[in-house]
C-alpha cells in the first residue's frame, strides 16, 4: 500500500492561502481519478479540487472553514500501489492550480506516508508566507510576531491578526497585557492604565438590520485593507475627448455584431489603448518584492467585473497587446459572461499585471480605485457625457458639444513617481483621442 498527499493548490501569485468550503468525501470513502474531493475558495474565485489518483481517503488533515496555506497537505489518499513505509521528501515545486471538475488535469501531489507537522512550541512558531510578507513590509520584528496571540489553529497568527496589529500600532493603540509582580506572578493591570479600545463602539438603534458579510466580501475587505497598508496610493486624472470612438461605435456596432456575432462595447477599446501605453512605459508593468522590482514582460490586463451578488472579480486577458480589437472584444465578452455565471477557471483570474475598472458603468464620472496587489497601478474609466468643449480648427477655436470622459490612475508611489504615472495616463488618453474613426471592421 502507498499513501499520497493531496496538497492545497496554488491559485495565483498573490494568493497564499485558501479556505476549505466543503469536503465532498470523508475518511474511508473511495475516490476515483479526477473525482472531486473538496471545494475551496480564495478572495478571487471558488474552485473544486479533483483527486489525482484512484484510492481511498485515509485522513483529512483540516476541517471545513479552515484556512490553509498554499502547499500544505490537506488529505492523505491510500492506494493499492506498492510504496515505502518511510517518509518521502516533499516536493519543492509549487502545487498546480486546481482544475474544475470537468478537467482531466489532476492537482499536484507528493508521495509520502506522513503529513508535515506544524511546530507549535513557543520557540518555534509557524508563520504563513503571507504573514511573514506583511511583517517584512510593515517592519515588524520577529520578537513582535512571537508576542502576538494568534486566533488560528494552535495559536497560529493569521492575516487578520497581523493586519489588526498593524492597524493598532499605526494608531498608537497597544494591547492590554497583565502586569508582572516582583516575584514573577502576574497581576491585573491597573484600570487607570488600560489601553483604549482599538475599534469604536457602535450604538445600534431599534430599527436596524444586521447583515453579516458573506465569505467573499470578508476576503475582499481584507485584500483592500492590505493593499492600502502596502502601497502609498496616488491618483492622477485626465479628461479626454472620445467623440471619435463614440461615433465609430454607433456607426459600426450593428455591422460588427452581424459579422462576428459579438456586441462591441467601449471596454476592449480602452484595454487596447492601455496595452499600447504599457508597451511604451514598461515600468508600469511591475510588482514589488521587498527591495526588488519585478518587471513583467507579459502584458496581462485584468478587468474588474461586477457579480450578481454585488461582489467583484477580476478576470485577466493574457497578452492583451497581441490581440486586435476583434480578439479583445471576444475575450472581454467571454470573460464577463462567465464571470457573472461563476464559471471562470482559476487560471483565468491569475497573473494579471495591470487592472482596468469601469466606474462609468454605474454612472460615475471618475473614481479613486484601490490597487489590485501585487500590481502597482489601476485605471478607472468614467462615464462618457456630452459636454461643451473648445475645439481647435483651421478657422480658429470653436465651442462644440463633444463626448467627454475622465480617466483616473491610482499608482504605488513607492515605485511609480508622479512623472511616470502622469505621463503614462496621458499616453492612454492620447491613444483614445487619436482613435481612427475611419477604420473598417
C-alpha positions in Angstrom: 0.0 0.0 0.0 1.1 3.6 -0.6 -0.2 6.9 0.5 -0.3 10.2 -1.4 -0.5 13.7 -0.1 -3.2 15.9 -1.6 -1.8 19.5 -1.4 -3.6 22.8 -1.3 -3.1 24.0 -4.9 -1.7 27.4 -5.8 -4.5 29.7 -7.1 -2.4 32.7 -8.1 0.8 34.5 -7.5 -0.6 36.8 -4.8 -2.7 34.2 -3.1 -1.0 32.5 -0.2 -3.9 30.6 1.4 -7.4 29.2 0.7 -10.4 28.3 2.7 -11.9 24.8 2.7 -15.6 25.3 1.9 -16.8 21.7 1.9 -15.4 18.2 1.9 -17.3 16.1 -0.6 -15.5 12.9 0.7 -15.0 11.7 4.2 -12.4 9.4 5.7 -12.8 5.8 4.4 -14.6 6.9 1.2 -13.3 5.5 -2.1 -12.3 8.1 -4.7 -11.8 7.8 -8.5 -9.3 9.6 -10.6 -10.4 13.2 -11.3 -13.4 12.8 -8.9 -13.9 16.0 -6.9 -12.8 15.7 -3.3 -13.5 19.2 -1.9 -14.4 22.7 -2.7 -12.1 25.6 -1.8 -12.3 29.4 -2.0 -9.9 32.4 -2.1 -10.7 36.1 -2.3 -10.7 35.7 -6.1 -12.6 32.5 -7.0 -14.2 29.3 -5.8 -12.9 26.1 -7.2 -13.1 22.3 -6.9 -10.1 20.1 -6.2 -10.1 16.7 -8.1 -8.3 13.5 -6.9 -5.0 12.9 -8.7 -5.3 9.2 -8.2 -7.7 6.3 -7.5 -7.8 5.2 -3.9 -9.4 5.6 -0.5 -9.4 8.7 1.7 -7.3 7.7 4.7 -7.2 11.0 6.5 -8.5 14.6 6.3 -6.0 17.0 7.7 -8.3 20.0 8.1 -11.9 20.8 8.8 -14.4 22.8 6.8 -14.0 26.6 7.1 -10.3 26.1 8.0 -7.9 28.5 6.1 -4.9 26.6 4.8 -1.6 27.8 3.4 -0.8 27.0 -0.2 1.3 23.8 -0.5 0.1 22.3 2.8 -1.1 18.7 2.9 -4.9 18.7 3.2 -5.6 14.9 2.8 -4.0 11.5 2.5 -5.1 9.1 -0.2 -4.3 5.4 0.2 -3.7 3.4 -3.0 -3.0 -0.2 -3.8 0.3 0.6 -5.4 3.4 -0.6 -3.6 5.2 2.1 -1.7 7.8 2.6 1.0 6.8 3.0 4.6 9.4 5.6 5.1 8.6 9.3 4.5 9.5 10.5 1.1 10.9 14.0 0.6 8.3 16.6 -0.1 8.3 18.3 -3.5 9.8 21.7 -3.7 7.7 22.6 -6.7 4.6 24.7 -6.1 1.3 22.9 -6.4 -0.6 23.3 -9.7 -3.8 25.3 -9.8 -6.9 23.3 -9.0 -8.9 22.4 -12.1 -12.7 22.4 -12.5 -14.4 19.0 -12.2 -14.6 18.6 -15.9 -10.8 19.0 -16.3 -8.6 16.0 -16.8 -5.6 17.7 -15.2 -5.0 16.5 -11.6 -3.8 18.6 -8.7 -0.2 18.3 -7.9 0.7 15.7 -5.2 3.7 14.3 -3.4 4.2 10.7 -2.4 4.8 10.1 1.3 3.3 8.3 4.3 3.1 11.1 6.9 1.9 14.6 6.9 4.1 17.6 7.7 3.9 18.7 11.4 3.3 22.4 12.1 5.5 23.4 15.0 3.5 25.0 17.9 6.1 25.4 20.7 6.7 29.0 21.9 10.3 28.9 20.4 9.2 27.6 17.0 6.0 29.3 16.0 4.7 28.8 12.4 4.0 31.8 10.2 2.5 31.6 6.8 4.3 33.2 3.8 1.6 35.9 3.7 2.0 36.8 7.4 5.8 37.0 7.0 5.4 39.1 3.9 3.2 41.6 5.7 5.5 41.6 8.7 8.5 42.4 6.5 6.7 45.2 4.7 5.5 46.7 7.9 8.9 46.3 9.6 7.5 44.1 12.4 10.3 42.3 14.2 10.4 38.6 15.0 10.0 39.3 18.7 6.8 41.3 18.0 5.5 38.4 16.0 6.3 35.9 18.7 4.5 38.1 21.2 1.2 38.1 19.1 -1.6 35.8 20.3 -2.9 34.2 17.1 -6.6 33.4 16.6 -5.8 30.5 14.2 -5.4 26.8 14.9 -2.9 26.1 17.6 -2.5 29.8 18.2 -1.4 30.4 14.6 -1.1 34.1 13.7 -3.5 34.7 10.8 -3.6 37.5 8.3 -6.4 39.1 10.2 -4.3 39.1 13.4 -1.3 40.8 11.9 -3.4 43.4 10.0 -5.2 44.3 13.2 -1.8 44.6 15.0 -0.5 46.8 12.2 -3.6 49.0 12.4 -3.4 49.3 16.2 0.3 50.0 16.0 -0.2 52.8 13.5 -2.8 54.5 15.7 -0.7 54.0 18.9 -3.1 51.5 20.4 -1.4 48.9 22.5 -3.0 45.6 23.6 -3.6 45.4 27.3 -1.1 43.0 29.0 -1.2 41.7 32.5 1.3 43.3 34.9 4.0 41.2 36.5 4.9 41.4 40.2 8.4 41.3 41.6 8.1 37.6 42.4 7.2 36.8 38.7 3.5 36.2 39.2 1.0 38.1 37.0 -1.4 40.6 38.5 -4.3 42.5 36.9 -3.2 45.8 35.2 -4.4 48.9 36.9 -7.6 50.3 35.5 -6.2 53.7 35.0 -3.5 52.5 32.6 -5.8 50.3 30.5 -5.4 50.9 26.7 -8.4 52.3 24.9 -10.5 50.1 22.6 -9.0 49.7 19.2 -12.4 49.9 17.5 -15.1 52.5 18.0 -18.2 51.3 19.9 -21.2 51.4 17.5 -24.6 52.1 19.1 -27.5 50.4 17.3 -31.0 51.7 17.3 -34.1 49.6 17.3 -35.0 50.0 13.6 -31.9 48.3 12.1 -31.0 45.1 10.3 -27.6 43.4 11.0 -26.2 41.7 7.9 -23.1 39.5 8.2 -20.7 39.8 5.4 -20.5 36.8 3.1 -17.2 34.9 2.8 -16.2 36.6 -0.4 -16.9 40.1 0.9 -14.8 39.4 4.0 -11.9 38.4 1.8 -12.3 41.4 -0.5 -12.3 43.6 2.6 -9.1 42.1 3.9 -7.5 42.4 0.5 -8.4 46.1 0.2 -7.1 46.9 3.6 -3.9 45.1 2.9 -3.4 47.0 -0.4 -3.9 50.4 1.3 -1.4 49.4 4.0 1.1 48.1 1.5 1.1 50.8 -1.2 1.1 54.6 -0.7 -1.7 55.4 -3.2 -1.5 58.4 -5.5 -4.3 59.2 -8.1 -3.9 61.3 -11.2 -6.7 62.4 -13.6 -7.1 63.5 -17.2 -10.3 64.5 -19.1 -10.3 63.3 -22.7 -12.5 63.7 -25.9 -13.8 60.3 -27.1 -16.2 61.7 -29.7 -14.5 59.7 -32.5 -14.8 56.5 -30.5 -18.5 57.0 -29.7 -19.3 58.0 -33.3 -17.4 54.9 -34.7 -19.1 52.5 -32.4 -22.6 53.9 -33.1 -21.9 53.6 -36.8 -20.4 50.0 -36.8 -21.9 48.2 -33.8 -24.8 46.5 -35.8 -22.4 45.5 -38.6 -19.9 44.3 -36.1 -22.4 42.1 -34.3 -23.7 40.6 -37.5 -20.2 39.9 -38.8 -18.6 38.5 -35.6 -21.7 37.6 -33.5 -20.3 39.8 -30.8 -21.5 43.0 -29.2 -18.8 45.6 -29.2 -18.5 47.8 -26.1 -16.1 50.5 -25.1 -14.1 48.2 -22.8 -12.0 46.4 -25.5 -11.1 49.8 -27.0 -9.9 51.0 -23.5 -7.9 47.9 -23.0 -6.3 48.2 -26.4 -5.1 51.7 -25.5 -3.9 50.5 -22.1 -1.8 47.7 -23.7 -0.2 50.1 -26.1 0.7 52.6 -23.3 2.2 49.8 -21.2 4.4 48.8 -24.2 5.6 52.5 -24.2 6.1 52.6 -20.4 7.1 49.0 -19.3 7.9 50.2 -15.7 4.2 50.4 -15.0 4.0 46.6 -15.6 5.9 45.7 -12.5 5.4 44.4 -8.9 7.5 44.9 -5.8 9.2 42.1 -3.8 10.9 43.7 -0.8 13.6 46.0 -2.3 13.4 44.2 -5.7 11.3 45.4 -8.7 9.9 42.6 -10.8 9.3 43.7 -14.4 6.7 41.6 -16.1 7.3 41.0 -19.8 3.8 39.8 -20.5 1.0 42.4 -20.6 -1.9 40.7 -18.9 -4.8 43.2 -18.3 -7.4 42.4 -15.7 -10.9 43.9 -15.9 -13.0 44.3 -12.8 -16.4 42.6 -13.3 -19.4 43.0 -11.0 -21.1 39.8 -9.9 -24.9 39.5 -9.2 -24.1 39.2 -5.5 -22.6 42.7 -5.6 -19.0 41.5 -5.2 -16.2 42.0 -7.7 -13.9 39.6 -9.6 -11.1 40.4 -11.9 -10.7 38.0 -14.9 -7.5 38.5 -16.9 -6.9 38.9 -20.6 -3.5 37.3 -21.2 -1.0 39.0 -23.6 -3.6 41.7 -24.4 -1.0 43.6 -26.5 -1.0 40.7 -29.1 -4.8 40.9 -29.7 -6.5 43.1 -32.2 -9.8 44.8 -31.5 -11.8 41.8 -32.6 -9.8 39.4 -30.4 -10.1 41.8 -27.4 -13.9 42.0 -27.9 -14.3 38.3 -27.9 -12.1 37.9 -24.8 -13.9 40.7 -22.9 -17.4 39.3 -23.7 -16.5 35.7 -22.9 -14.8 36.5 -19.6 -17.5 38.9 -18.5 -20.3 36.5 -19.3 -18.6 33.6 -17.5 -17.7 35.8 -14.5 -21.4 36.6 -14.0 -22.3 32.9 -14.2 -19.5 32.0 -11.8 -17.9 29.8 -14.4 -14.4 31.2 -14.5 -11.4 28.8 -14.3 -8.7 29.5 -11.6 -6.1 30.3 -14.3 -8.3 33.0 -15.8 -8.0 35.2 -12.7 -4.3 34.8 -12.3 -1.1 36.5 -13.4 -2.7 40.0 -14.1 -0.1 42.8 -14.4 -2.5 45.8 -14.7 -6.2 46.3 -14.0 -8.9 48.4 -15.6 -12.2 49.1 -13.8 -15.1 50.9 -15.4 -16.8 53.1 -12.9 -18.8 54.7 -15.7 -21.0 51.6 -15.8 -22.6 52.9 -12.6 -22.9 56.5 -13.9 -19.8 57.7 -12.0 -17.7 60.4 -13.8 -14.5 59.3 -12.0 -13.1 57.2 -9.2 -10.1 56.6 -7.0 -9.6 52.8 -7.3 -7.5 50.7 -4.9 -4.5 48.9 -6.4 -5.0 45.2 -7.0 -1.9 43.8 -5.3 0.8 42.8 -6.2 0.3 45.2 -9.2 1.4 48.8 -8.9 -1.3 50.6 -10.9 -5.0 50.5 -11.7 -7.1 52.6 -14.2 -10.7 53.8 -13.6 -12.7 54.9 -16.7 -15.6 57.2 -16.0 -18.9 57.8 -17.7 -19.0 59.3 -21.2 -21.0 62.5 -21.2 -21.9 65.2 -23.7 -20.2 68.5 -22.7 -19.4 71.8 -24.3 -15.7 71.9 -25.2 -13.2 74.0 -27.0 -12.4 72.5 -30.5 -9.4 73.8 -32.4 -10.0 74.2 -36.1 -8.1 75.7 -39.1 -10.5 78.6 -38.8 -10.0 79.2 -35.1 -11.3 77.8 -31.8 -14.9 76.8 -31.6 -17.2 75.7 -28.8 -18.9 72.4 -29.7 -20.8 69.6 -28.0 -18.3 66.7 -27.5 -18.3 63.3 -25.9 -16.0 63.7 -22.9 -14.8 61.4 -20.1 -12.4 61.2 -17.2 -9.6 58.7 -16.7 -8.1 58.2 -13.2 -5.0 56.2 -12.4 -4.1 55.1 -8.9 -0.5 54.0 -8.6 2.0 52.8 -6.0 4.2 55.8 -5.1 7.0 53.6 -3.8 8.0 52.7 -7.3 5.8 54.9 -9.6 6.5 58.6 -9.3 4.2 61.4 -10.5 6.1 61.9 -13.7 5.8 58.3 -14.8 2.2 57.9 -13.5 1.0 61.1 -15.1 2.8 60.6 -18.4 1.5 57.0 -18.7 -2.1 58.2 -18.0 -1.7 61.0 -20.6 -0.5 58.5 -23.1 -3.6 56.3 -22.7 -5.7 59.4 -23.2 -3.7 60.3 -26.4 -4.3 56.8 -27.9 -8.1 57.1 -27.2 -8.3 60.6 -28.6 -6.4 59.6 -31.7 -8.7 56.6 -32.3 -9.1 56.1 -36.1 -12.8 56.6 -36.7 -12.4 55.7 -40.4 -11.2 52.1 -39.7 -13.2 49.3 -41.0 -14.1 46.1 -39.2 
